[in-house]
Amino acid sequence: MRQLKNSEVKEFREELLLEQENICPLCEQHINKNDAALDHDHDSGEIRGVLHQTCNSLEGVIKSRFRRAGVHKLTDLITYLNNLIVYLQKEHMEVLHPTNIPKPKKLKKSSYNYLKKRYKLSTDKRHKKKFPDYPKSKKLTKGLTQLYFELFVEPEYYGV
């Protein structure tokens, strides 16, 4: 096995990058020459390939956290990562964790404007109450909920 000299790293990295067709094996995206990192095993020193600098950095962080958390005493990194992939791909349970509070839906301004138009057309002008303002929080208020119900209009929300 031969060891590269510092003066040979750039040329070796560029040749290896061409062999990889300028594709990062981790994120499968194109690597520019100025964003390429020559990745190596920090224990053995053996070169594995060329990665994006950010992918190479994250790989190092993962290995470091694995050791610092003490998981290396339970299993090896490859087994752990393979198990993690299987675990993350499995079906989720239909139960929410108590810290995961669902965000309230935000009322579309266009839905509010439509309701306001229907309100103006639907009631006798002498009996009209002041129409509620569009809520700054964009959350559906009790007053607006009542009006949507009375006018048979389905509220619309952002991101739904």
PyMOL commands that set and color helices and strands:
alter all, ss='L'
color gray80, all
select helices_A, chain A and resi 6-19+33-35+53-68+71-73+77-89+109-122+125-127+142-150
alter helices_A, ss='H'
color red, helices_A
select strands_A, chain A and resi 36-40+47-52
alter strands_A, ss='S'
color yellow, strands_A
deselect
rebuild
show_as cartoon
